[in-house]
Structure formats: structure tokens, C-alpha cells
Amino acid sequence: MSQDLRNKESILRNSGFQTILASLLCIVLGLLVGFIVLLVINPMGAAGAIAAILKNFLYYPSSAAAMKYFGTTLVNASALLMCSLSVLFAYKVGLFNIGAAGQYVVGAGACLYCALGLKLPWIVCLLAAVAAAALAGGISGALKAYFNVNEVISCIMLNWISLYCVNMLLANVKEQSTPYTIPLTSGNKGALLPNMGLDKLFSNNEFVTIGLPLAVAMAVLVWVVLEKTKFGYELKATGLNKHAAKYCGMKEQRNVILTMMIAGGLAGFAAGIYYLTGIEQWMVQQTSVPAMGFNGIAAAFLGGLNPIGTIFSSYFIQHITSGGTYVDKSMYCSQISDLISAFIIYLCGFVLFFRLWLNRWLDKRDGKAKKGGNA
């Protein structure tokens, strides 16, 4: 076998390359299916609609306006990234944290109440969001560790308990004439995350704060912890086989609880870096859990369950979601981008199957090559 063929073979066998290839395939197929749906609804505007979704902030002819809305997309993507890291961290340890949405809600409630009710500075509000969400995640972890309660069941129930508890808590700091909490700009400017000059890079978009680089740094930190530390190895070993981990002297119950607490803290961090920008107010009458936590599941799997990959997958999902607002509303509803995201998310479930199929195909090809060589 020539050197070029061997290099090609090694690339195809590389798990990272396989994940990227599978994710790109999911994106292309998802966009194709979405385009077909657009054609079925209204063929006249299908091309323009899919172009608007993909353009997002580039829809604006003015470079200043485009940069401003690009910054807004990044703010949303940074929160989505943290939620995806929450799901990813638990999944690496053999747990499915579907409670990231509820933990995100708890984090939002904690940071907003500390900001508006207690008038605390931003750093305390952010830490409160992380601590409260970590506690919420720890409840599911303790139920799993000591009573073997499936974390999916406990997380789903806690999602709704968290939502209504936070609604009641934040009703104390809402505006009198609306169901929304008091804006941070008027309620407590000291609770707003500092910009550090980042807003000037995005046409004075005041919502772009240090939360953006902090989210990227956190993704790198999660990768380091999981892949380069003894602590990360113990957590993953516990997820693979808790009985073997216990036999080796690892504290499997502690590891399960710690994992869910860290996952919860990451989701709470997402809420903190989002709501403490002042980009959105909490509506105390909402009856559905914010989609940010659930979208984190999609971003985690689309990124190949790699902390660095989730940086790009989180941005992509937020990019096309935000792009849906520029679709011609006379032909399509803005939620059409959510439908396309759903197709991509659904196809993400086939990433592992694609890698398995590719490896089998490579094995069969190598087997035939060896037989031919022996003959």
C-alpha cells in the first residue's frame, strides 16, 4: 500500500474526522429536508427562505447592523454552548442530563433575584446562578447514587418544579404593569456583566460581554478536565462501569453526585451569562421550560460529544434559529428554522451509526485487499 493510501486510511480511521464528516452530513441532509418542506408549503419562496435562514445577520446590507446582530447571535450561542457542555459532561460519565433545562431555569432565577431583589454585584449573581443550579443537579445525582432513581425521570420532574418555583420567586421582582422582571438597566446596573470593550467590536452592541470569552474558556476547561486529568478519568470510569470503579477504590456514589452537580453548574452558568447581559427579561407567567436547555442536547451530539466541537455546533444551531426571524412571514412562520433544526437534531442520532458503518466498510475493504494480496 502506497504512503498516500496509508495516510488516507489513517484519516478515515480517525474518530475526530469521522465525527466531523458525520456532523456535516447531518447538517446537509437536514437543510435538504427542510428545503423540501419549504417547497411543499410554498415553492415560490423556498429558495429565498432557506437563504434567509442561512444568512441570518448577513441579511442586513449595512455592515454595522450586520455586526450588531452577529453579536446578538453570539450571546445566544454562548448560553447554548454552556447548556451543551452540561449535557456533554454528564453523558461522558454515563448519565443523560435532560434536566439541563430545569437547571438553566434555576440559574436564571438565582441570578435575577440576587440582582433585582438583593441588589448584589454581577460576580455574586453569576456565582449564585452556578451554585443554585449545581444544587438542583445534585438532587438528581443523589437520587441516582443512593436510590438508583433514573436521572431522566428525576430531571424531567425537577424541570417543572424548578420552573414554577422560579416563577413564584421572580414574581417579587417583576414590573407592576407587565409579567416581566424589572430590566437590569433600571433595577441594578451593577449586576450587568462588564463589556471590557467587546461591545465596540460589534457596533456598540451592549449585550456582548465577557460572558462570550468565558463560555469558550469553559469549553476548553471541560475538555482538559475530561481528557487530561485523573479526576476526569475517574468520572468516565464510573460511567463505564460503576461496580468496576468501586472495586478499584473509586467513590462511585460521590462521582455520580459530583458529575450532576458540575453539569448543573454549567447550565446555571449559561443562565448567568445570558440574563446578566440584560438581553432578556424573565416572564413570570410562562408555562413552558425555555428551549435553551433542550437545544443543548442537540448541540452536544452535533458536536460529536466533544467540548471543542460543541463550540461550533452551538453557534450553527443558534445561527439558523436566529435566521428564521428573517423568513418572509407572509409565506412561512419564523418557527420554520426550528423545524429545520429539529431535522438536523433527529439526524444527529445517526452520527454514531455512521461511524460504525464507516468502520465496518473500511474493515471489509481491508479484508478484501488482504485476500487479493495473498492470492
C-alpha positions as a Python dict, from the first residue, in 0.01 Angstrom:
ca = {
    (1, 'M'): (0, 0, 0),
    (2, 'S'): (141, 340, -101),
    (3, 'Q'): (215, 614, 152),
    (4, 'D'): (-72, 831, 18),
    (5, 'L'): (-322, 548, 60),
    (6, 'R'): (-195, 483, 411),
    (7, 'N'): (-237, 849, 503),
    (8, 'K'): (-588, 847, 360),
    (9, 'E'): (-664, 532, 553),
    (10, 'S'): (-543, 685, 881),
    (11, 'I'): (-758, 994, 824),
    (12, 'L'): (-1068, 785, 758),
    (13, 'R'): (-998, 584, 1073),
    (14, 'N'): (-956, 897, 1285),
    (15, 'S'): (-1254, 932, 1520),
    (16, 'G'): (-1241, 1312, 1508),
    (17, 'F'): (-1252, 1317, 1129),
    (18, 'Q'): (-1538, 1066, 1129),
    (19, 'T'): (-1735, 1282, 1372),
    (20, 'I'): (-1682, 1597, 1164),
    (21, 'L'): (-1781, 1415, 846),
    (22, 'A'): (-2093, 1268, 1010),
    (23, 'S'): (-2196, 1605, 1156),
    (24, 'L'): (-2155, 1780, 821),
    (25, 'L'): (-2361, 1507, 658),
    (26, 'C'): (-2636, 1560, 917),
    (27, 'I'): (-2636, 1934, 851),
    (28, 'V'): (-2655, 1894, 472),
    (29, 'L'): (-2932, 1634, 492),
    (30, 'G'): (-3123, 1842, 748),
    (31, 'L'): (-3107, 2151, 528),
    (32, 'L'): (-3212, 1945, 225),
    (33, 'V'): (-3515, 1801, 405),
    (34, 'G'): (-3602, 2150, 533),
    (35, 'F'): (-3582, 2288, 180),
    (36, 'I'): (-3817, 2015, 60),
    (37, 'V'): (-4065, 2112, 335),
    (38, 'L'): (-4040, 2476, 224),
    (39, 'L'): (-4112, 2369, -132),
    (40, 'V'): (-4420, 2179, -19),
    (41, 'I'): (-4554, 2476, 181),
    (42, 'N'): (-4485, 2740, -83),
    (43, 'P'): (-4249, 2666, -373),
    (44, 'M'): (-4232, 3031, -479),
    (45, 'G'): (-4039, 3145, -172),
    (46, 'A'): (-3847, 2830, -78),
    (47, 'A'): (-3511, 2944, -217),
    (48, 'G'): (-3539, 3286, -52),
    (49, 'A'): (-3645, 3135, 281),
    (50, 'I'): (-3358, 2888, 303),
    (51, 'A'): (-3118, 3166, 200),
    (52, 'A'): (-3253, 3396, 474),
    (53, 'I'): (-3213, 3123, 736),
    (54, 'L'): (-2853, 3059, 634),
    (55, 'K'): (-2768, 3430, 605),
    (56, 'N'): (-2903, 3534, 947),
    (57, 'F'): (-2729, 3863, 1034),
    (58, 'L'): (-2588, 3892, 679),
    (59, 'Y'): (-2946, 3973, 580),
    (60, 'Y'): (-2864, 4336, 664),
    (61, 'P'): (-2688, 4530, 385),
    (62, 'S'): (-2525, 4762, 639),
    (63, 'S'): (-2205, 4618, 785),
    (64, 'A'): (-2267, 4797, 1116),
    (65, 'A'): (-2613, 4642, 1152),
    (66, 'A'): (-2481, 4302, 1048),
    (67, 'M'): (-2206, 4312, 1311),
    (68, 'K'): (-2452, 4421, 1578),
    (69, 'Y'): (-2687, 4129, 1514),
    (70, 'F'): (-2389, 3897, 1477),
    (71, 'G'): (-2302, 3991, 1834),
    (72, 'T'): (-2655, 3909, 1948),
    (73, 'T'): (-2629, 3568, 1782),
    (74, 'L'): (-2301, 3506, 1965),
    (75, 'V'): (-2459, 3598, 2300),
    (76, 'N'): (-2734, 3342, 2245),
    (77, 'A'): (-2484, 3088, 2117),
    (78, 'S'): (-2265, 3127, 2428),
    (79, 'A'): (-2557, 3032, 2654),
    (80, 'L'): (-2641, 2740, 2425),
    (81, 'L'): (-2277, 2630, 2439),
    (82, 'M'): (-2286, 2612, 2818),
    (83, 'C'): (-2606, 2406, 2811),
    (84, 'S'): (-2449, 2169, 2558),
    (85, 'L'): (-2145, 2132, 2785),
    (86, 'S'): (-2381, 2047, 3070),
    (87, 'V'): (-2536, 1764, 2868),
    (88, 'L'): (-2198, 1652, 2735),
    (89, 'F'): (-2028, 1639, 3075),
    (90, 'A'): (-2296, 1416, 3222),
    (91, 'Y'): (-2311, 1196, 2912),
    (92, 'K'): (-1936, 1133, 2927),
    (93, 'V'): (-1993, 990, 3273),
    (94, 'G'): (-2277, 767, 3158),
    (95, 'L'): (-2561, 998, 3266),
    (96, 'F'): (-2823, 1168, 3049),
    (97, 'N'): (-2880, 1517, 3188),
    (98, 'I'): (-3215, 1604, 3035),
    (99, 'G'): (-3251, 1833, 3335),
    (100, 'A'): (-3020, 2097, 3185),
    (101, 'A'): (-3333, 2296, 3100),
    (102, 'G'): (-3452, 2298, 3460),
    (103, 'Q'): (-3106, 2373, 3594),
    (104, 'Y'): (-3089, 2663, 3348),
    (105, 'V'): (-3418, 2789, 3492),
    (106, 'V'): (-3285, 2764, 3848),
    (107, 'G'): (-2974, 2954, 3747),
    (108, 'A'): (-3185, 3226, 3587),
    (109, 'G'): (-3399, 3257, 3898),
    (110, 'A'): (-3099, 3276, 4129),
    (111, 'C'): (-2904, 3537, 3933),
    (112, 'L'): (-3206, 3759, 3864),
    (113, 'Y'): (-3331, 3752, 4223),
    (114, 'C'): (-2983, 3829, 4356),
    (115, 'A'): (-2957, 4113, 4105),
    (116, 'L'): (-3303, 4266, 4142),
    (117, 'G'): (-3414, 4155, 4487),
    (118, 'L'): (-3088, 4168, 4680),
    (119, 'K'): (-2907, 4428, 4463),
    (120, 'L'): (-2586, 4228, 4453),
    (121, 'P'): (-2297, 4281, 4204),
    (122, 'W'): (-2264, 4073, 3889),
    (123, 'I'): (-1994, 3837, 4014),
    (124, 'V'): (-2206, 3733, 4313),
    (125, 'C'): (-2514, 3693, 4093),
    (126, 'L'): (-2320, 3475, 3849),
    (127, 'L'): (-2181, 3256, 4126),
    (128, 'A'): (-2529, 3228, 4277),
    (129, 'A'): (-2662, 3101, 3943),
    (130, 'V'): (-2389, 2836, 3928),
    (131, 'A'): (-2436, 2728, 4291),
    (132, 'A'): (-2816, 2708, 4277),
    (133, 'A'): (-2814, 2510, 3951),
    (134, 'A'): (-2541, 2280, 4085),
    (135, 'L'): (-2762, 2208, 4386),
    (136, 'A'): (-3053, 2127, 4155),
    (137, 'G'): (-2832, 1891, 3957),
    (138, 'G'): (-2701, 1739, 4279),
    (139, 'I'): (-3054, 1638, 4379),
    (140, 'S'): (-3086, 1419, 4069),
    (141, 'G'): (-2735, 1289, 4128),
    (142, 'A'): (-2811, 1193, 4489),
    (143, 'L'): (-3132, 1017, 4387),
    (144, 'K'): (-2934, 822, 4128),
    (145, 'A'): (-2643, 741, 4358),
    (146, 'Y'): (-2833, 637, 4672),
    (147, 'F'): (-3172, 518, 4544),
    (148, 'N'): (-3092, 422, 4183),
    (149, 'V'): (-3363, 659, 4057),
    (150, 'N'): (-3319, 705, 3683),
    (151, 'E'): (-3178, 1054, 3627),
    (152, 'V'): (-3404, 1110, 3325),
    (153, 'I'): (-3717, 1069, 3538),
    (154, 'S'): (-3595, 1283, 3827),
    (155, 'C'): (-3464, 1553, 3591),
    (156, 'I'): (-3791, 1579, 3398),
    (157, 'M'): (-3990, 1621, 3719),
    (158, 'L'): (-3743, 1875, 3855),
    (159, 'N'): (-3766, 2074, 3531),
    (160, 'W'): (-4127, 2164, 3602),
    (161, 'I'): (-4080, 2205, 3976),
    (162, 'S'): (-3795, 2446, 3902),
    (163, 'L'): (-4000, 2645, 3651),
    (164, 'Y'): (-4292, 2717, 3882),
    (165, 'C'): (-4072, 2780, 4185),
    (166, 'V'): (-3869, 3034, 3988),
    (167, 'N'): (-4188, 3195, 3856),
    (168, 'M'): (-4309, 3246, 4213),
    (169, 'L'): (-3969, 3374, 4328),
    (170, 'L'): (-3928, 3624, 4046),
    (171, 'A'): (-4285, 3749, 4082),
    (172, 'N'): (-4139, 3952, 4371),
    (173, 'V'): (-3914, 4147, 4134),
    (174, 'K'): (-4140, 4192, 3831),
    (175, 'E'): (-4267, 4514, 3680),
    (176, 'Q'): (-4609, 4625, 3805),
    (177, 'S'): (-4767, 4664, 3463),
    (178, 'T'): (-4615, 4362, 3284),
    (179, 'P'): (-4544, 3995, 3363),
    (180, 'Y'): (-4172, 4055, 3305),
    (181, 'T'): (-3898, 4111, 3562),
    (182, 'I'): (-3754, 4458, 3608),
    (183, 'P'): (-3482, 4535, 3348),
    (184, 'L'): (-3133, 4521, 3492),
    (185, 'T'): (-3054, 4857, 3334),
    (186, 'S'): (-3303, 5025, 3568),
    (187, 'G'): (-3313, 4773, 3854),
    (188, 'N'): (-2942, 4720, 3918),
    (189, 'K'): (-2679, 4824, 3666),
    (190, 'G'): (-2409, 4677, 3887),
    (191, 'A'): (-2545, 4330, 3808),
    (192, 'L'): (-2475, 4366, 3437),
    (193, 'L'): (-2174, 4173, 3311),
    (194, 'P'): (-1887, 4405, 3210),
    (195, 'N'): (-1821, 4455, 2839),
    (196, 'M'): (-1443, 4504, 2859),
    (197, 'G'): (-1460, 4680, 2521),
    (198, 'L'): (-1611, 4380, 2343),
    (199, 'D'): (-1928, 4576, 2262),
    (200, 'K'): (-1727, 4809, 2037),
    (201, 'L'): (-1625, 4514, 1819),
    (202, 'F'): (-1992, 4454, 1740),
    (203, 'S'): (-2115, 4806, 1657),
    (204, 'N'): (-2166, 4903, 2023),
    (205, 'N'): (-2386, 4603, 2098),
    (206, 'E'): (-2414, 4638, 2477),
    (207, 'F'): (-2524, 4276, 2516),
    (208, 'V'): (-2182, 4143, 2411),
    (209, 'T'): (-1998, 4095, 2740),
    (210, 'I'): (-1722, 3888, 2897),
    (211, 'G'): (-1974, 3604, 2902),
    (212, 'L'): (-1872, 3526, 2545),
    (213, 'P'): (-1499, 3452, 2607),
    (214, 'L'): (-1587, 3290, 2940),
    (215, 'A'): (-1809, 3036, 2761),
    (216, 'V'): (-1531, 2944, 2516),
    (217, 'A'): (-1280, 2919, 2801),
    (218, 'M'): (-1520, 2692, 2988),
    (219, 'A'): (-1543, 2460, 2687),
    (220, 'V'): (-1164, 2430, 2683),
    (221, 'L'): (-1161, 2372, 3060),
    (222, 'V'): (-1419, 2092, 3033),
    (223, 'W'): (-1206, 1925, 2764),
    (224, 'V'): (-897, 1947, 2984),
    (225, 'V'): (-1080, 1808, 3287),
    (226, 'L'): (-1231, 1515, 3099),
    (227, 'E'): (-932, 1422, 2885),
    (228, 'K'): (-622, 1530, 3077),
    (229, 'T'): (-691, 1483, 3448),
    (230, 'K'): (-715, 1194, 3691),
    (231, 'F'): (-1047, 1334, 3813),
    (232, 'G'): (-1192, 1319, 3462),
    (233, 'Y'): (-1065, 964, 3415),
    (234, 'E'): (-1232, 855, 3738),
    (235, 'L'): (-1560, 1014, 3634),
    (236, 'K'): (-1558, 842, 3295),
    (237, 'A'): (-1456, 512, 3452),
    (238, 'T'): (-1751, 538, 3690),
    (239, 'G'): (-1983, 597, 3396),
    (240, 'L'): (-1849, 295, 3206),
    (241, 'N'): (-1885, 56, 3498),
    (242, 'K'): (-1957, 183, 3848),
    (243, 'H'): (-1901, -161, 4002),
    (244, 'A'): (-1554, -189, 3849),
    (245, 'A'): (-1482, 168, 3959),
    (246, 'K'): (-1584, 80, 4314),
    (247, 'Y'): (-1365, -230, 4304),
    (248, 'C'): (-1069, -11, 4201),
    (249, 'G'): (-1123, 213, 4503),
    (250, 'M'): (-1312, 492, 4333),
    (251, 'K'): (-1603, 651, 4518),
    (252, 'E'): (-1873, 585, 4260),
    (253, 'Q'): (-2159, 747, 4452),
    (254, 'R'): (-1961, 1064, 4509),
    (255, 'N'): (-1862, 1072, 4142),
    (256, 'V'): (-2223, 1044, 4025),
    (257, 'I'): (-2333, 1328, 4252),
    (258, 'L'): (-2034, 1543, 4157),
    (259, 'T'): (-2100, 1485, 3789),
    (260, 'M'): (-2460, 1603, 3811),
    (261, 'M'): (-2358, 1899, 4025),
    (262, 'I'): (-2096, 2007, 3770),
    (263, 'A'): (-2343, 1956, 3487),
    (264, 'G'): (-2599, 2162, 3675),
    (265, 'G'): (-2343, 2433, 3746),
    (266, 'L'): (-2261, 2459, 3375),
    (267, 'A'): (-2631, 2505, 3293),
    (268, 'G'): (-2659, 2767, 3567),
    (269, 'F'): (-2355, 2943, 3423),
    (270, 'A'): (-2540, 2953, 3090),
    (271, 'A'): (-2833, 3135, 3251),
    (272, 'G'): (-2599, 3374, 3429),
    (273, 'I'): (-2401, 3483, 3124),
    (274, 'Y'): (-2728, 3522, 2932),
    (275, 'Y'): (-2964, 3706, 3167),
    (276, 'L'): (-2692, 3919, 3326),
    (277, 'T'): (-2628, 4079, 2989),
    (278, 'G'): (-2973, 4239, 3009),
    (279, 'I'): (-3065, 4091, 2671),
    (280, 'E'): (-3390, 3944, 2801),
    (281, 'Q'): (-3630, 3968, 3094),
    (282, 'W'): (-3791, 3669, 3262),
    (283, 'M'): (-4166, 3629, 3216),
    (284, 'V'): (-4310, 3503, 3543),
    (285, 'Q'): (-4624, 3364, 3379),
    (286, 'Q'): (-4456, 3129, 3133),
    (287, 'T'): (-4579, 2772, 3140),
    (288, 'S'): (-4307, 2604, 2938),
    (289, 'V'): (-3943, 2541, 3019),
    (290, 'P'): (-3706, 2751, 2800),
    (291, 'A'): (-3581, 2560, 2498),
    (292, 'M'): (-3218, 2656, 2562),
    (293, 'G'): (-3153, 2353, 2780),
    (294, 'F'): (-3314, 2109, 2538),
    (295, 'N'): (-3130, 2261, 2242),
    (296, 'G'): (-2811, 2193, 2435),
    (297, 'I'): (-2875, 1821, 2381),
    (298, 'A'): (-2874, 1878, 2004),
    (299, 'A'): (-2561, 2092, 2014),
    (300, 'A'): (-2377, 1832, 2223),
    (301, 'F'): (-2450, 1547, 1982),
    (302, 'L'): (-2399, 1754, 1668),
    (303, 'G'): (-2058, 1849, 1807),
    (304, 'G'): (-1971, 1481, 1837),
    (305, 'L'): (-1978, 1494, 2218),
    (306, 'N'): (-1653, 1688, 2207),
    (307, 'P'): (-1626, 2010, 2412),
    (308, 'I'): (-1441, 2188, 2130),
    (309, 'G'): (-1685, 2059, 1868),
    (310, 'T'): (-1977, 2195, 2068),
    (311, 'I'): (-1842, 2548, 2024),
    (312, 'F'): (-1909, 2525, 1651),
    (313, 'S'): (-2228, 2319, 1671),
    (314, 'S'): (-2381, 2558, 1925),
    (315, 'Y'): (-2310, 2854, 1702),
    (316, 'F'): (-2453, 2678, 1395),
    (317, 'I'): (-2779, 2583, 1567),
    (318, 'Q'): (-2821, 2934, 1704),
    (319, 'H'): (-2730, 3081, 1364),
    (320, 'I'): (-3008, 2907, 1175),
    (321, 'T'): (-3253, 2954, 1465),
    (322, 'S'): (-3196, 3329, 1460),
    (323, 'G'): (-3205, 3325, 1081),
    (324, 'G'): (-3565, 3208, 1093),
    (325, 'T'): (-3673, 3555, 1202),
    (326, 'Y'): (-3584, 3690, 855),
    (327, 'V'): (-3809, 3447, 665),
    (328, 'D'): (-4092, 3608, 469),
    (329, 'K'): (-4376, 3593, 724),
    (330, 'S'): (-4641, 3617, 452),
    (331, 'M'): (-4529, 3274, 325),
    (332, 'Y'): (-4377, 3099, 625),
    (333, 'C'): (-4375, 3126, 1003),
    (334, 'S'): (-4049, 3212, 1177),
    (335, 'Q'): (-4052, 2872, 1351),
    (336, 'I'): (-3959, 2708, 1020),
    (337, 'S'): (-3595, 2737, 1128),
    (338, 'D'): (-3680, 2540, 1442),
    (339, 'L'): (-3825, 2270, 1217),
    (340, 'I'): (-3502, 2254, 1016),
    (341, 'S'): (-3305, 2241, 1342),
    (342, 'A'): (-3529, 1953, 1450),
    (343, 'F'): (-3444, 1761, 1133),
    (344, 'I'): (-3073, 1813, 1195),
    (345, 'I'): (-3116, 1711, 1560),
    (346, 'Y'): (-3302, 1397, 1458),
    (347, 'L'): (-3029, 1306, 1211),
    (348, 'C'): (-2765, 1361, 1481),
    (349, 'G'): (-2883, 1035, 1630),
    (350, 'F'): (-2729, 863, 1329),
    (351, 'V'): (-2379, 1007, 1384),
    (352, 'L'): (-2268, 703, 1584),
    (353, 'F'): (-2434, 468, 1334),
    (354, 'F'): (-2249, 642, 1050),
    (355, 'R'): (-1915, 598, 1226),
    (356, 'L'): (-1996, 231, 1291),
    (357, 'W'): (-2093, 179, 926),
    (358, 'L'): (-1779, 356, 801),
    (359, 'N'): (-1551, 145, 1020),
    (360, 'R'): (-1722, -175, 905),
    (361, 'W'): (-1688, -70, 542),
    (362, 'L'): (-1319, 5, 594),
    (363, 'D'): (-1269, -334, 763),
    (364, 'K'): (-1439, -516, 475),
    (365, 'R'): (-1233, -324, 219),
    (366, 'D'): (-911, -407, 403),
    (367, 'G'): (-1016, -770, 429),
    (368, 'K'): (-1074, -794, 55),
    (369, 'A'): (-743, -622, -13),
    (370, 'K'): (-558, -874, 207),
    (371, 'K'): (-727, -1168, 37),
    (372, 'G'): (-634, -1028, -302),
    (373, 'G'): (-275, -981, -189),
    (374, 'N'): (-248, -1338, -57),
    (375, 'A'): (-387, -1475, -380),
}
